[in-house]
Amino acid sequence: MGPALLDRALAGTSGRAALLLVTGAPAAVVAAAVSPTLRRADLAVELAVDRVAVLAPHLRETSGAADLAARVLAALPTDAAAEAAIGIALAPEDGDTWGALLAAAGIAAGRASAYASGRFAFSDAARDASHRIGPLLAGAIAEALAEDQFRLVFQPIARLDDRIEVGVEALLRWPRPGGEHWPPDIFIREAERRGLIEPITAWTLDAACRRIRALPPATPARFSIGVNLSATQLGRGATEMVAGVLKSTGADPARLTLEVTETAPFIDDAAAVRDVERIKALGCGVAIDDFGAGHASLAYVARLPADRIKLDGSLIRAAVFDARARAAVAATVGLARDVGADVVAEGVATAGDAATAEALGVRLAQGGLIGPPRDAPFDPGGERPLSLDRPDGAA
């Protein structure tokens, strides 16, 4: 009776639906617990003693299916939640019949059972990477802070002419329990979207400032560590956060650069611009990150009091072959020079990237060819980077 009921319900969905297969926990317990979390149109059916199918008609977004799975897990009693795993299949992507969706959800449930927490999964791993993170993020951040899960690695920034390092960018990594990988660009984006970025930024600032305080005496005087600051926090207490961390750690503000992505159109927000000015007044550097990939124009560079412009890697790669991209880079370099800002070419991966950037007047670079992320911000005993135009590093 259950499958027939689900077939009829699926037939009335106009082709859009999500099927959640809850496995591993007593079906009667699951059905009773999840009923209050469902919409009027949703349907829960016991298929076996430890299998419940939840059909959510007309659920049009993958993220909505992930949110529903998280709510179902949260609704279960503690013992049942520890045993349960949820597989998610979507119609029509995973099939348009009950049998096809059930098979896809079963495969997903098998993968979900291997997760250490948040035990739900989609029928393909690519959807997991993009859509599992959001519904789990608030609890996962609290867990990460309590269990010291976050890590920093540092990618070098060097002069193109002599390859001498002038600083690093601190990159956040989050080794998840059970070996699950959450890509930084996805969990940062979700944290911004859900208003959860502040504790992540606070931890990153604190960790970077402690590394600044511990830099060895041989560290060059102008060597700095860059930390990404979400533009969503500007005008909302960012200066107070930075000032508090500098005070508590005793870090030299001159060695801290706050990198603000230009993809957020905050340039017309007077409070945000004032925050940038106040951060500079603390003695910190300010960089415009990913320039050329988002909303900003050259007016952005002229108005924002930045010490450094970081050209997005896509613009650098385009400049190797495209005259318009080269003109954009050259114009940015010229304006940066006029306002006293450095320019960094991001994503420099090939000798061609490096040569093009240098020919257009860019003096600093960051990327795989300059050096991969490493555990220490500065290593006085480390080897000098290889020459970018001589594979053997010979002078």
N, C-alpha and C positions, 0 to 999 in steps of 0.2 A: 504493500500500500504506500509506503514511504516514497519509493522511486517514482511511482505513478503520480503521486501528489506533486512532487518536485517537477516532473515533466510538464504537468499542466501549468504550474506556476511559471516555469521557464518560458512556455509558449506565449505567455501574456506579457513578456518583458520588452517587446519591441527590439529584441536582440541585444540588449544591454543588461548585464547582471554580474554579480560576484557570488561565487560559491565558496563558503568556508567549510572545510572538513575538520572537525575537532576530534582528535584521536587520543587514546591513551588513558582517559579519565572515564569514570562511570557515566554512561549516557544519561541516566535519569538525573544525576546531580548536575551535569552540564546543562541539560535542557531547562531545568528549574532555575538555575542561576542566571542564564543568559537572557531569559525571556524579558526581563525589565529593560535590557539594553537595546532591544530591537525596535525598529520602526513598525508601524501598523502593517506595512506591506511586506515586511520580512517574514520568513518562514523557517522554523527550526523543526527538524525531523530526526528521530532516533532511528539509525540504520542498523545498529548492533549494540551489544552491551557496552562497548567502549568507542562508539562512533556516532557523532551527531553531525548532520549537514545543516548549514544555515545558508539559505538562499536570500540574497539581497537584490531584489529587482531594481532596475533602472539606476544602479549605482554607476555613475559615469566616470569617476576619477579613480585611478589606481590608489592615490593617497587616501581616498575615502575608504577603500577596502582595508588598507593598513590600519587606519584609525578604528574601524569596526573590530578588527582582530585584536587590537590592543585593549579595546573596551571589554571584549568577551573574556580575555585572559584576566583582566582586572576584576571582573565580576565573579570569577570562580572562587570557591573556598580554597584556602591555602594548600591543603593536601591535593586537591584536584588540579590546581594551577601548576603544582610541581610535576605532575604526571602528564599534563596535557601538551599537545603540539597541534598547531593549526596550519593546514595547507590552504592556500588561496588560489583559485582559478577564476579567470575572467572570461565572460562571453562578450563579443565573439572571438577575442584573441586566442583563447585556448580551446575553442570549440563552441558549437551551438546546440549541443545535445547534452542531456543529463549524463550519459555515459562518458562522453569525452571530457566534460568538466570534472567528473568524479575521478577519472584516471589522472588528470593533470593535478588535481588537488591532493590526491594520494601521494604522488611523487613529491610535491611541495611539503607535505606533512612529514615525510621521511627526512627531508633536509632540515626542517624546523626542529625536529627532535634532537639534532646535534648541537643546536645553539645553547650556550650557557644560560642565557636569559632572553626574555622577549621571544618566546618560542613560537613564532609564526613566520611563514615564508611563502613566496610566490612560486609559480610554476617554473620560472626561470630565474637564475641567479642575478641577472642584470637588474631586474625589478627590485630584488632584495636590496641591492646596494643603494638604489635611489629612494626607496619608499619605506623601508623598515625604520630608518633612522628617526624620522620626525615624531611619530607617536611615542617612541621610547626615550626621546631625548632628555626630557626634564629629569626623570628618574636616573637615567644613565649619567648625566652630569653630576648629580649629587653623589652617585656611587663612585665615579671617577675621582672626585675631589677627596672623598673619604678614604679611598684605597690607593691614592697617589698613582693613578693610571696614566695621566698625561706625561708626555715627554717633549723636549725640545731638541731639534737638530739645527745646525747652522750652515747656511749656504754662503760661500765667500763672494764678495764683491771686490774686483781688482781693477787697477788701471790697465788700459789696453796697451799702452806703449811699453811698459816695463814689467807688467804682470804682478806688481806689488799690491797686496791686499790693503784695502782701506776700511773694510768692515765686513759684516755678515748680516744676513737676514735670518731671524729666528723663525723656524717653521714648526708648527705644532703637529705632533703625532699622538695617536690615541690607540695604543695596543689594547684590543678588546679581549675580555675573558673568553677563553675557548678558541682564540685565534681568528675570530671574525674581524674583517677589515672594514673600517668606516673611512672612506676617502675624505681628507680634510676639506676639500672644496664643497662637498655635499653636506657634511655635518655643520660647517660654519654657516653655509647658506641657510640651512634649516634653523639653526640657532638664531640667526638674524630675523628670519621670517616669523618665528614664534616668540620673539622677545626674550630669548634665553642666552644672548651672547655675553652679557656682563660678567657672569662668573668665569667664563672661559677666558675673557680678556684679562680679568683681574689675576687669574692664575698665571697666564702667560707673561704679563708685565712683571709680576713678582719674581718668577723664575728667571727671566732675562736680567732683571736688575741685580739679582743675587749673583748671576754669572758676571755681570759688569764689576761688581764689588770684588770678585775673585780673580779678575784678569791679572796675569803675571806682570811683573815690573817691565819686562821687555816689550810689552804691547805698545805699538806706536801711539803717539799723542792724539791723533785725530781718528783713531780706530773706533767705530761705533757699532752698536747692535741695533738692528731694525726690528720693530715689533708692529704687527698689523693692528690697526685700530679701526673698528667698524664705524663707518660714517653715520650709522644709525645712533651711535652714542654721543656724537658731537652735539653740543647744546643741551645735553642731558647728563651732565656730571662727569664728563670725560676728564676735564682738568683736575677736578678734585680727586678722581681715582689715581691719575698719574702722580699728582703731588703727594698723595698718601703713601703710595708704594715707594717713591723716591725717599721719603722721610723714614719709612720703616726699615728700608734696606740699606740706607746710607750710600746708594749708588750715585755716581757722578752723572748729573743730567746731560752733560756734554757728550757722553758716550751712548746716549739713548736717542734713537730716531723713531718717531711714530710714523708709520706708513698708512696713509688713508687712501683707500681705493677710489678712483675717479668714476667708477661705475654707478655710484649713488649720487643723484643730482642734488647735492646739498649746497651748491655754490650760492644759491639765492636765499639761503637760510642765514640771516644775519647772526643768530645765536650760535650757529655752527662755526661760522667764520671767526667770531669772537673767541670761541673755544680754542681754535687753532692758534690764534694770536696769544692767548693766555698760556697755552702749552709751550710756545716758543719763549715766552717770558720766563718760564721756569728754567730755561737754559737748554731745553731739548731741541733736537732737530726735527724737521717735518718733511716727509716725502709724499709726493703724489704717486700712488702705485698704479700699475696697469694702464698708464696713460695711452690713449689711442684705441682702447678696447670698449669704451663706454660712451657716456654722455658729454664729456668735457670738450671744450674748445680751447683755443689759445687764450681766450679771455679768462678762463679758469686759472691758467698759469699766472697771468698777470695779476689777478685779484688775490689769489690765495698765497699767504706768506710762506712759501715752501723753500727749503734749502736744496731739494733734490727732486728731479723728475725721473720717474722710472718708466721707460718706454716699453709697452707690452711686447712680448715676444712675437706676436702675430704681425705687428707693424714692422719689426726688424726683419722678419723672414720675407715679408712682402717687398721691402725696400731692396732686397737683393736683385729683384727682377723688374720691379714696377717703378716707373718714373714718378708717379703721383705719390706713392708711399715715400720715396726718397725726398720729395719736396716737403712732405709733411714732417719728416724727421729733421730736415735741415731747418725748417721754420721754427720748430720747437727748440732746437739747439740754439738758434740765434736769440730767441726770446729769453731762454733760460740764462744765456750769457749776460743779457742786458739786465736781468733782475738778480743776478748773482747766484744762480742755482746750478748745481751739478746735474748732469744727465747720465743715467745708467741705462744701458741696453739690457733688457731682461731676455731670458731664454736663448742666450747665445750658445748654439749647439754645434756649429760648424765653423771652419776657418773662413768660409764665405760670409757668414753672419758677422764675424768679428771684423773682417776687412771692410765690409760695407759700412758698419757702424762707425769705425774709425775714420773712414774717408769722408763721412758726413759730419765729422766734428764731435762725435760722442767719445768721451774720454774714459768712461767706466763701464764695466760689463759684469753680468751675472748669468750663470747658466751652466749646463753640463760641461761645456768646454773649459770654463774657468775653474770649475771644481764642484763635485757633488756635495750634498749635505753631509755634515760630519758631527761628531758628538761634542767637540770642543770649539768654542768660538774663536780662540786664537791659540796656536801651538808654536811657541818660539823655536822649537826644535824640529818643526815640520819641514818637509822638502819644499823648495821653491817650485811654483807651478811650471809645467812645461810651456815652452813658447808655443803660441797658438798657430804659428805658421811654419814651425819646424817640428815634425812628429817626434823626433828624437830629443827635443829640448836643447839642442846644441846652440850655442851663442853664435 
